[in-house]
């Protein structure tokens, strides 16, 4: 794994995939990550879309070929783990209500068909990742060191990262989205809430969920069409979408 002392060409983050293997494959073909890039996937690999099983296969294959890769956990992965670990009817119902039926279909319709290695892959996902890197300040043109915090949903404003709850990291919305400086000058890179403004121009937040599973418009404030998967080089805010 690349460390903060190593030179990286691109610091890439990929938003919510939701079982859309075709979009993921085409996006990776366009972006062409190399061994000089650090790639962070922001979670929600499963549910809603047609091929969650194929997405997990693709991600594990990608990790073997690109060791400088980190996988974060999304709330949808947590829903599946809750079903596997606790086997409670309420957990199973919540999983199905949030698109879990399509995940089961991709595994032949049965929870027991999910391979152990896929469950283990999900268990090893991280709740957050932080990385210091230099960016060019758009106003002064000078290089500045910034801390990037990668997380699925966001953070509770002004709470130290190590004290954040799992529920907030995987599911927070309004309190985080309405905060101008959620963790001081740290730049928060996140998915979870579909946005028409990807990657946006907010100094300390980069949203990357462009609603790959949505067929109409993204309606939170929205005019932009959904149905896209986004990758962003967070050092430059250049994006690729399919």
C-alpha positions as CSV (number, residue, x, y, z in Angstrom):
1,X,0.0,0.0,0.0
2,X,1.2,3.5,-0.8
3,X,1.9,5.7,2.2
4,X,1.7,9.4,2.6
5,X,5.4,9.7,2.0
6,X,5.2,8.0,-1.4
7,X,4.5,10.0,-4.5
8,X,1.1,9.4,-6.1
9,X,0.0,10.6,-9.4
10,X,-3.8,10.5,-8.7
11,X,-5.8,10.1,-5.6
12,X,-8.9,8.4,-7.0
13,X,-12.3,7.9,-5.3
14,X,-15.2,6.0,-6.7
15,X,-18.8,6.6,-5.6
16,X,-21.7,4.2,-4.9
17,X,-21.8,1.3,-7.3
18,X,-25.0,-0.5,-6.2
19,X,-24.6,-3.7,-8.2
20,X,-24.0,-1.9,-11.6
21,X,-21.2,-4.1,-12.8
22,X,-21.4,-2.8,-16.4
23,X,-20.9,0.8,-15.3
24,X,-18.0,-0.1,-13.0
25,X,-16.3,-2.1,-15.8
26,X,-16.6,0.8,-18.3
27,X,-15.5,3.4,-15.7
28,X,-12.4,1.5,-14.8
29,X,-11.6,1.0,-18.5
30,X,-11.8,4.8,-19.0
31,X,-9.9,5.8,-15.9
32,X,-7.2,3.1,-16.3
33,X,-5.8,3.2,-12.7
34,X,-2.1,2.4,-12.5
35,X,0.4,1.4,-9.7
36,X,1.1,5.1,-9.2
37,X,-2.5,5.8,-8.2
38,X,-4.2,5.3,-4.9
39,X,-7.8,4.2,-5.3
40,X,-10.5,4.5,-2.6
41,X,-13.9,2.9,-3.1
42,X,-16.6,4.7,-1.0
43,X,-18.9,1.8,-0.3
44,X,-22.4,0.6,-1.3
45,X,-21.2,-2.0,-3.7
46,X,-24.4,-4.1,-3.4
47,X,-28.2,-3.7,-3.6
48,X,-30.6,-2.1,-6.1
49,X,-28.6,-3.0,-9.2
50,X,-28.6,-6.2,-11.3
51,X,-25.2,-7.8,-10.4
52,X,-24.0,-7.3,-6.8
53,X,-22.2,-10.7,-7.0
54,X,-20.4,-9.6,-10.2
55,X,-19.4,-6.3,-8.6
56,X,-17.8,-8.0,-5.6
57,X,-16.0,-10.4,-7.9
58,X,-14.7,-7.4,-9.9
59,X,-13.5,-5.6,-6.8
60,X,-11.6,-8.5,-5.5
61,X,-10.0,-9.0,-8.9
62,X,-9.2,-5.3,-9.0
63,X,-7.5,-5.4,-5.6
64,X,-5.3,-8.3,-6.7
65,X,-4.0,-6.3,-9.7
66,X,-4.0,-2.9,-7.9
67,X,-2.6,-3.4,-4.4
68,X,-2.9,0.4,-3.7
69,X,-6.6,0.1,-3.1
70,X,-8.9,0.7,-0.1
71,X,-12.5,-0.4,0.3
72,X,-14.8,1.5,2.6
73,X,-18.0,0.1,4.0
74,X,-21.4,1.5,3.0
75,X,-24.6,1.3,4.9
76,X,-25.8,-1.4,2.4
77,X,-22.9,-3.7,3.3
78,X,-23.7,-3.2,6.9
79,X,-27.3,-4.2,6.3
80,X,-26.1,-7.5,4.8
81,X,-23.6,-8.1,7.6
82,X,-26.4,-7.6,10.2
83,X,-28.5,-10.2,8.4
84,X,-25.6,-12.7,8.3
85,X,-24.5,-12.1,11.9
86,X,-27.8,-11.8,13.7
87,X,-30.4,-13.5,11.6
88,X,-33.2,-11.4,12.9
89,X,-36.5,-10.9,11.0
90,X,-36.3,-7.1,11.3
91,X,-32.8,-7.0,9.9
92,X,-33.8,-9.2,7.0
93,X,-36.8,-7.0,6.2
94,X,-34.7,-3.8,6.4
95,X,-32.2,-5.4,4.0
96,X,-35.0,-6.3,1.5
97,X,-36.6,-2.9,1.8
98,X,-33.3,-1.3,0.8
99,X,-32.7,-3.2,-2.4
100,X,-31.4,-6.5,-0.9
101,X,-33.7,-8.6,-3.1
102,X,-31.7,-7.7,-6.2
103,X,-28.5,-8.8,-4.3
104,X,-30.0,-12.1,-3.4
105,X,-31.1,-12.6,-7.0
106,X,-27.5,-12.1,-8.2
107,X,-26.5,-15.0,-5.9
108,X,-29.3,-17.3,-7.1
109,X,-32.0,-16.1,-4.7
110,X,-30.6,-17.5,-1.5
111,X,-28.6,-15.9,1.3
112,X,-26.7,-19.1,1.8
113,X,-25.4,-18.9,-1.8
114,X,-23.2,-15.9,-1.0
115,X,-19.6,-17.2,-1.0
116,X,-17.7,-17.0,2.3
117,X,-15.0,-15.0,0.6
118,X,-17.5,-12.3,-0.4
119,X,-18.7,-12.0,3.1
120,X,-15.1,-11.8,4.3
121,X,-14.4,-9.1,1.7
122,X,-17.3,-7.1,3.2
123,X,-16.0,-7.6,6.7
124,X,-12.6,-6.2,5.9
125,X,-14.0,-2.9,4.6
126,X,-13.0,0.1,6.6
127,X,-15.3,2.8,8.1
128,X,-13.0,5.6,7.1
129,X,-9.6,6.4,5.7
130,X,-7.5,9.6,5.9
131,X,-4.6,10.7,3.7
132,X,-2.5,13.8,3.6
133,X,-1.6,15.1,0.2
134,X,-0.6,18.4,-1.5
135,X,-3.1,20.3,-3.7
136,X,-2.7,23.5,-5.6
137,X,-4.7,26.3,-4.0
138,X,-6.9,27.7,-6.7
139,X,-6.6,31.3,-5.4
140,X,-2.9,31.6,-4.8
141,X,-1.6,28.9,-7.1
142,X,0.6,27.6,-4.3
143,X,0.9,24.0,-3.0
144,X,-0.9,23.3,0.3
145,X,-0.9,20.2,2.4
146,X,-4.5,19.0,3.0
147,X,-5.9,16.1,4.9
148,X,-8.5,14.1,2.9
149,X,-11.0,12.0,4.9
150,X,-12.7,9.3,2.9
151,X,-16.0,8.0,4.4
152,X,-19.2,6.6,3.0
153,X,-21.9,9.0,4.3
154,X,-20.1,11.8,6.1
155,X,-19.2,12.8,9.7
156,X,-20.9,14.5,12.6
157,X,-19.5,18.0,12.5
158,X,-16.8,18.9,14.9
159,X,-16.5,15.4,16.4
160,X,-13.0,13.9,16.3
161,X,-12.8,11.2,13.6
162,X,-11.9,8.4,16.1
163,X,-15.0,9.3,18.1
164,X,-17.5,9.2,15.3
165,X,-20.2,6.6,15.6
166,X,-20.5,3.9,13.0
167,X,-24.1,5.0,12.4
168,X,-23.0,8.5,11.5
169,X,-20.2,7.4,9.2
170,X,-22.5,5.1,7.3
171,X,-25.7,7.0,7.4
172,X,-25.6,10.7,8.4
173,X,-27.1,13.2,6.0
174,X,-28.5,16.7,6.9
175,X,-26.2,17.7,9.8
176,X,-23.2,16.8,7.7
177,X,-24.4,18.1,4.4
178,X,-25.4,21.5,5.9
179,X,-22.1,22.0,7.6
180,X,-19.5,24.2,5.8
181,X,-16.5,23.0,7.9
182,X,-17.5,19.5,9.2
183,X,-13.9,18.7,10.3
184,X,-12.1,22.0,10.1
185,X,-10.0,22.2,7.0
186,X,-10.1,18.4,6.3
187,X,-11.6,17.7,2.9
188,X,-14.4,15.0,3.3
189,X,-14.8,12.8,0.3
190,X,-18.1,10.8,0.5
191,X,-21.0,9.1,-1.2
192,X,-24.3,8.0,0.2
193,X,-26.5,11.0,-0.7
194,X,-27.1,11.3,-4.5
195,X,-26.2,14.8,-5.7
196,X,-26.6,16.7,-8.9
197,X,-23.5,18.7,-8.1
198,X,-20.6,16.2,-8.4
199,X,-17.9,16.8,-7.4
200,X,-19.0,20.3,-6.5
201,X,-17.1,23.4,-5.5
202,X,-17.5,23.2,-1.7
203,X,-14.0,23.7,-0.3
204,X,-14.2,21.0,2.4
205,X,-16.5,18.4,0.9
206,X,-16.5,16.4,-2.3
207,X,-19.7,14.4,-2.9
208,X,-19.4,11.5,-5.4
209,X,-22.7,9.6,-5.3
210,X,-24.2,10.5,-8.7
211,X,-27.2,8.2,-8.3
212,X,-26.2,5.3,-10.5
213,X,-29.4,3.4,-9.8
214,X,-31.7,6.5,-10.4
215,X,-33.5,6.7,-13.8
216,X,-35.1,10.1,-13.4
217,X,-33.6,13.3,-11.9
218,X,-31.8,13.5,-8.6
219,X,-34.4,15.2,-6.6
220,X,-32.7,16.4,-3.4
221,X,-32.2,19.8,-4.9
222,X,-32.3,18.4,-8.3
223,X,-32.3,19.0,-11.9
224,X,-29.5,16.6,-13.0
225,X,-30.2,13.2,-14.4
226,X,-29.2,10.2,-12.3
227,X,-28.0,6.9,-13.6
228,X,-24.3,7.6,-13.4
229,X,-21.2,6.2,-11.6
230,X,-18.4,8.7,-10.8
231,X,-14.7,8.5,-10.3
232,X,-12.8,11.6,-9.1
233,X,-9.2,12.5,-8.8
234,X,-9.7,14.4,-5.5
235,X,-6.4,16.3,-5.9
236,X,-7.7,18.1,-9.0
237,X,-11.4,17.4,-8.9
238,X,-11.3,16.0,-12.4
239,X,-14.1,13.5,-12.8
240,X,-15.1,10.6,-15.1
241,X,-18.6,9.3,-15.4
242,X,-20.5,6.5,-17.1
